[in-house]
Amino acid sequence: MVVDDEDDLRDSLVELLAAAKYSVVCAEDGEEALALLRGSHRKPDLIVLDLMMPRMDGWEFREAQRRDDALSGIPVVVMTATRHHRPIDVDQVLYKPTDPDVLLTTVDRYRTTSPHDEWREPAAAPASAPAAGSAEIDTVLFSDRFVDMLGHDLRNPISAMYLTGTLLSGQARDEETAEHAGRILNVVQRMDLTVSHLLHFLRICLGKDTPIARTRTDLTDVCRRVVRSLTRSTGRTIDLVAEKPVEGNWDRERLELLVSTLVREACDQDRSQGAIVVKAYPSGESVRLEIEHRGNLSGRRVPKPTPDNGVTYSELENECMRLGLGMAIARRIVRAHEGDIRVDSDADTLTRVTVELPKNWLN
């Protein structure tokens, strides 16, 4: 079951899952999803759930599902465009735009071999209880919600374009069509990266630094996923030099944004169309991430991260103008992990961006 209020994205998800031989039923919000579930003998193997929806959102649906003994055992994977959502007790969370391979791999974990009855529509959808609200509006909370809503509204159409581009790429019958589909994927990934940078920038403007949710994370796996995705969309040669897991206690989502930003920056700066080299390896109690290319960043050296004692809008603006928005956000991600980032560049030879991150193991 796919529960999402975005029509284009929902249609793209159905096409992707149907091509992988899944039977899919859709709902536009939590209220419709509950009606379908309660009115059918057949229960889905998995519910793919959006969070921000009208009438009944993902949090309200999940609470209602957990209170219903007949439905509580159905696994739920959230797929949301909101990076900073409030906690929700589900089996897994994926962020839009989701890599189709990652989505299919996730869905496949919940595939069962037991036979099911056919779906049947309920006679009528039960009315939902009105959501509890508050007359008080907290300015800071409103600002946070505005950023979340902005991210949601921007990423939903990006997700639909990404899935559609992936389907077109897989169905291409000639080189020209494949090239056009690849260009769509490249542009969509660039748009998503820009949205991530923009939302980080807005949060900083609200006086909030980069939030970090540390978990045991393999930097090699993060690099592998980013390299595979950007190789497919950009058509560039991106070599990963990392033969074994390089683990630490980091925020996986932030690291993916960091690596994506640095590799995309290398692709943009290297006009020679040469290979981009990504390295990840242990270095004492820390690990190192290196991105090497033939572009020249000599005029955009990244200052060493310093403890965050607050930043004025003017300082933030100057930092973004000097480094570029992407590199300014990359620097803040590194700083939030108590790490270091530097750029060594020779216009005639090589540019190397080096990130050093402490492992920060929890006791």
C-alpha positions, 0 to 999 in steps of 0.5 A, spaced: 500 500 500 502 506 498 499 512 502 501 519 499 497 525 497 502 527 491 498 524 485 504 524 480 509 521 485 504 516 487 503 514 480 510 513 479 511 509 485 505 504 482 509 504 475 516 502 479 513 497 483 508 494 478 514 493 473 517 489 479 511 485 479 508 488 486 501 488 486 499 496 489 493 499 492 493 507 493 490 511 498 491 519 498 491 520 505 491 516 512 483 516 513 482 513 506 488 508 507 484 506 514 478 505 510 481 501 505 485 496 510 478 495 514 474 494 508 478 488 505 480 481 507 486 482 504 492 486 508 498 488 504 505 486 506 508 493 507 505 500 507 509 505 504 507 512 508 508 519 507 507 524 513 505 530 511 498 529 508 491 533 509 485 530 513 489 525 516 497 525 516 502 520 517 503 520 524 495 520 526 495 514 521 500 510 525 497 511 531 490 509 529 494 503 525 497 501 532 491 501 536 487 496 531 489 489 533 487 487 526 492 492 522 498 493 527 502 488 525 503 490 518 510 493 517 510 501 515 516 504 511 515 512 511 518 515 505 518 523 506 520 529 503 521 532 511 528 531 513 527 534 520 520 531 522 518 529 529 519 522 531 515 516 529 515 509 530 516 505 524 520 500 521 524 504 516 524 511 514 526 513 507 527 520 504 525 523 498 527 523 492 529 516 494 533 512 489 529 507 486 534 501 487 534 503 495 526 503 495 525 496 491 531 493 496 527 495 502 520 493 499 523 486 497 525 485 505 517 485 506 515 480 500 511 474 503 509 468 499 503 467 503 496 467 498 492 473 499 485 474 497 483 480 492 482 487 494 475 489 495 473 496 496 469 498 503 462 501 502 463 507 505 469 511 509 468 512 516 469 519 518 475 521 522 476 524 529 478 532 528 485 533 529 487 536 536 490 543 535 492 549 539 490 556 539 497 558 541 502 559 535 510 559 537 514 563 532 520 558 532 516 552 531 512 556 526 518 557 522 521 550 523 514 548 520 515 553 514 522 550 512 519 543 513 513 544 509 517 548 503 522 541 503 516 537 502 512 541 497 519 542 493 521 534 494 515 531 492 515 533 485 522 532 484 521 525 487 516 524 481 521 526 476 526 522 479 522 516 479 519 517 472 527 519 469 529 512 472 523 508 468 525 512 462 532 510 463 531 503 464 526 503 458 530 506 453 531 503 446 536 507 443 542 511 445 539 518 444 533 516 449 538 514 454 542 520 453 535 524 454 533 520 460 540 521 463 540 528 463 533 528 466 536 524 472 542 529 472 538 535 473 533 532 478 539 530 482 542 537 482 535 540 484 535 536 490 542 537 492 540 545 491 534 544 495 538 540 501 543 546 501 537 551 501 533 548 507 540 548 511 541 555 509 534 557 512 535 553 518 541 557 519 538 563 518 533 561 523 539 561 528 539 553 528 545 549 526 546 543 523 542 537 527 546 531 528 543 524 529 549 519 530 548 512 528 553 507 527 555 509 519 559 506 514 563 511 510 565 506 505 557 504 504 555 512 503 560 513 498 559 507 494 551 509 494 553 516 492 558 514 487 553 509 483 548 514 483 552 520 480 556 516 475 549 514 473 546 521 472 552 525 470 555 520 466 562 522 469 567 517 471 567 517 478 572 512 482 571 509 489 578 507 493 575 504 499 576 496 500 573 495 506 568 498 511 570 505 514 565 506 520 564 511 525 558 514 529 556 519 525 549 522 522 548 518 515 544 523 512 548 528 513 554 524 510 550 523 504 549 530 503 556 532 504 559 526 499 554 528 494 556 536 495 563 535 494 563 530 488 558 534 485 562 540 486 568 536 483 564 534 477 562 542 476 569 544 477 573 539 473 572 541 465 577 536 463 572 531 464 577 526 467 576 521 472 573 524 479 577 519 485 573 518 492 577 515 497 575 513 504 580 510 509 582 510 517 587 515 519 588 513 527 582 515 531 579 518 525 577 517 518 579 521 512 575 522 506 578 525 500 575 527 493 581 528 487 580 532 481 583 536 475 579 542 477 581 548 480 579 551 487 585 555 489 581 561 490 576 558 494 580 555 500 575 552 506 577 555 513 578 550 518 571 549 522 571 553 529 566 552 535 559 555 533 559 561 537 553 564 533 553 567 526 550 573 524 546 573 517 552 578 514 557 572 516 553 567 513 552 571 507 559 572 506 561 565 507 556 563 502 559 568 497 566 566 498 565 558 498 559 557 494 552 555 498 554 548 497 561 548 500 559 553 506 553 547 508 559 542 507 563 546 512 558 546 517 556 539 516 564 537 518 564 542 523 557 539 526 561 532 526 567 536 530 571 534 524 576 538 519 576 540 512 581 543 507 582 544 500 589 543 496 589 546 489 594 547 484 591 550 477 596 545 473 595 539 477 590 536 482 585 539 487 584 535 493 578 536 498 580 532 504 575 531 510 577 528 517 572 526 521 573 523 528 570 516 529 566 518 536 564 512 538 559 511 544 561 508 550 
